[in-house]
Amino acid sequence: MLNEYQNLEKAASVIDVARPIAINKDFHCVLVTEYIPGKALSWYLKHETRLYERLNGVAGLLRKLHTRTISSYDKKKEFSNFHEILDQLRLEQKTREDFNQLLGKWWYSPLLDRDWGCMLHRDVHPANYIFRKGKPYALDFESSWQHGNPIRDLGILSAELKTYFERQKGGDFKAEPYIGHFLWEYSENEAEFRQITEILPFYMSVGLLRSARLHRSEYRKYLIQEAIACLKAIL
């Protein structure tokens, strides 16, 4: 409760969020935030209405959050969290070994080395961005991080787009124009866009595995296979 309250206060100093109003640990640790009327990014995703425009808004909001909360960078934390997710999935030994080997290659690659980290939203689900009169507001900062890699937020939202189009729109390939547009709008220039697209597969893999924790079917296998395919981008 207190953690999310503080995260929302910090985020509210740089971007539009559902501002925290009050907390009370005696009421089951309740947190009260302001109500933001409007439609979520998930609504625009479902209807494929003005989706490019809405992705512009989310890209700008995340860019502002990341560049205005610059801090040190904790690379070990990124990998520790990845292994935590893998532990939760209880994978077969061979599959886990494949992930471990690929993560080792990413660890020793300079791609994930950087001079600075920042505050991350982390829970970048399309339902957590509300548009009010065209302006995006971010919700739910319970799992927000400090000292993270900004590409993490981009990768997880890209994974959300990919999986949504796979399940609801006839194929994940249909998400590619939207993902590319979102990344381009976030990037300051072409050089940064290219750098982001090199790193993105690592964090898309994180996003896919987060989703896999919620499924126990053939779709879970698809998510795990796609997560491995993303990590193989380093090869």
N, C-alpha and C positions, 0 to 999 in steps of 0.2 A: 504494500500500500504506500508506504513512505517513499520507497524507491521510485515507483511510477510517478508519484506527485512531484518529486524532485526532478525527474527526467522531463516531465511535461513543462515544468517551470523553466528549465534550461532551454528546451526546444522552443518554447513560446517567445524567448528573447530574440530568436532569429527567423522563425517561420510561423505560419498560421497553423495553430493546433486547436483542439478542443481544450480550452484552458481549464486547469484544475481549480476547483472552487473550495472544497473542504475535504477533510479526511476524519475518520473516527474509528479507532481500533476497537471500541466497545460494540460497534454495530457490524460485527463480522469483517472488520478491516475495510469498511466501505470507503470508496473514493468517488466523489461527486465532481463531474466536469460539466462545462457548458454544453448545451445541445446545439448541434450544427445541422440545420435543415438543408436538404439538398439530395442529390443523387450520388451514389458511390461510383467509383471507377468500375466496379464489378457490373453495375447496371449498363454502363456504356459498352463494356466488353460483351455482355450478353446480347445487346441489340446492335452492336457494331455501328453505333451512331456517334459521330463526331469523336471517334476514338483517337485519331491522330492528334486532334486538338487537346484532348484530355491528357494524353501522354506527354504532350508539351508541358502542361501544367505541372504534372508530377515530376518530370525531369528537372524543371526549374526549381521546384521546392526542394528536391533532394540535393541539387547542386548548391543551393543556398545553405542548407543544413550542414553539408560536408565542409564547405570552404570557410564557413564562419565559426566553426568549432574545432579548429586545428589544434592538435595535441601531439604527443609522442605516439608511436605505432608499436603495437604488441603482436608480432607475428606468431609467437608461440601460442597465444590465446586462440588465434584463428584455427590452428591445426589441432589444438586440444579439443575445441568444440566439434571439429569434424569427426574426430575419433569418438567423442561422446555420442554423436548421432549414429555412427556405425555400431557402437555397443548396444544402443537401444534397438537396432534392427535385428540383432541376433542372427547374423548371416551365417551361411555355411562356411566352413573353414577355408575352402579354396577361394570363394568369392571375397572373403575378408582379406586373405593374403594378396589377392589381386589389387584390392584397394590400398593396402599398406604399401605395396611396391610403387604404385602410381603416386601416392602421397609423398613417398620418399623422393621421387623425381621432382615433384613440385617444390618440396622443401629446399632442395639444393639448387633449384633454378633461381636466377636473379629476378624472374618475372614478378614475384610477390614481395621483393625487397623494395622498401620505399622510405623516404625521409620523414614522413609525417602520417599520423592517423587522425581520426576525427570521431565525432559522435555519429552513431548509426541509428536509424530507425529500427532496423532488423526485421520487424514484423511487417514486411512490405507486401501484404496481401491486398488485392484490389478493393476489398471491402473496407480497408482502413484509410482510404482517401475519398473525402466527400467534397463535392463541388457545389459551392453556394454562389450563385450569380457569376459563374465562370471561374471563381477563385478556388484553388484546392486547399483543403485543410487535412492535416494528418491526425489520425486517431491511434490510440493504443501504444503507449511507450513503455509498457511493463518490461519488455525484454530488450529495451534499448541498451546499447553499448557505448563505452568511451574507448578511445585509442584503437579503433577498428580501421579496416581498409574500406574506403568508400565504394569500391567496386562490389563489395558484398551486397549492398542494397540493390545495386543494378542487376547483379546476377540472380538474386532471388526473385525479383519482380519479373525478369526475363523467363525464369523457369515457370513462374505462375502463368504467364502468357502462353508458353509452350504447352503446358499440361491442359490448360483450359481449351485451347484449340484442338488438342488431341482428343479430348473427351466429348466436347460439345459441338465442334465445328467441322469434323471430318478429317482432321490430320494436323499434326503439330507444325508441318511445313507452312501452313497458312498463317502462323504467328510471325514468321520471319520478317515480313515487311514492317510489322509494328515494332518488333524488337529492334530492328535496325534504325527505325525512325526515332525511337525512344533514346537509344544510345547516342545518335547523332545530335539530338537536341540537348542532351546532357553535356556533350563534349564542347570544349572551348574552341578546338580547331581540329583539322584532319589528323594531325600527329597524335593528339590525345585520343581521338576516336580509334585509331589503329592500336594504340597501346591498350585501351580498354578492351577491345575485342580479343586481344591476345590473352588477357587475364580472365576475362568473363567466364570461360568454360569451367574454371575451378569453382567459382561461386554458383554457377548454374547447377553444378553437381551437388553442392550443398542444398540448394533449393529443391532439387528433385528428390533427394534423400529425406528431407524434411517431410515432403508429401508422402513418401513411401511408408513412413511410420503410421499413417492413417489407413492403410489398405492391407488387405489379406487376400488378394486375388491375383489373377493374371496381370492386372494393371500394376500391381506392386512389382512384378518382375520387369515389366516395361520400364518403370521408373528407375529401378536399379541398373538395368542394362544401359539406359540412356545416361545415367550418372557416370558409369564406367567409361562410356564413349566420350563424354565431355573431358574426363581426366586424361584420356589418351591423346588429347590435343597437344600435350607436351612432347609427345614422341616424334 
